[in-house]
């Protein structure tokens, strides 16, 4: 699963708690990335949740050119203007 614009990471943490093998959380804000990493450590799922700083429309290969997922969550911030 890849969670674009992950915010709190809630969707990813819920997916992991329900049996998802792994999740990738992407967000452009370093404060969000730090927070999601902290929560992943708190829930002891840092081995299942990969958190990366990513800004749309960077190619996903900038994260990992082997990135594959069955589920994509695309939830940009309200009012965001995306090209």
N, C-alpha and C positions, 0 to 999 in steps of 0.2 A: 504494500500500500504506500502511496505517496500522498502526503498531505501538503498541498501548496498553500501558502499564506497561513501557516499552521496556527498562528495566534498562541493560545495557551497549550496547544497540543492535545486538547481533550479528545478529539476524534481518534487520534493515534493511540492514546493511552486506553481508550475504551476498546479499540480493536485488539490491542495486545491482551487486554484482560479477558477478551472473548475468544482468544486462541489464534490471533494472527501471528504468523511466523516472525514477521518483522515489519517495521514502518520507517519511512523516511519523512522527517518533518522539515519543511523548507520555509524560511521567512527571511525578509531583507533586514529586519531590525536586530541589531546585535543584542539588545536587551531581551528580546523575545527568545532568541537562540539560547542565551544564558539561562533564562528562566526555565525553558523546556528541558535543558540539560540537567538543571538542578532538580526538577520534578522527576525526571527519569532516574536519577540517582536515588531520590527519596523512595520511589516505588520499586527500586532495585530491578529495573528493566533496561538499563543502559546498554546491555548486550542485544536488545531487540529493537531499540529506538535509535536511529541515526538522525542527528540534528545537524543541519547545515545552513549556513547563510547563503541565500540565493535571491537574486533580484530579477524579476520578470523584465524583459524577455531573454535573459541569458540562456544559452542552450543548456540542456540538462547534462550534456557531456562535460560541462565545467564542474559538475559535482562528481560524477563517476560515469564513464562511458559504458559501463556494464549494467547500469541501472535498469531494472525491469520490475514491473508491478502488474498485478491483476486488478487493483482498484486505485483510482485516482480521485482525490477530493480537491476540487477547485473552488475555493471560497474566498475571493478577494475582499478586501475591506469595503465596507459600505461607502459608496460614493467615489470609489477609486476609478480613475480614468486610465484604462489600459489600451495600449496601441493595438 
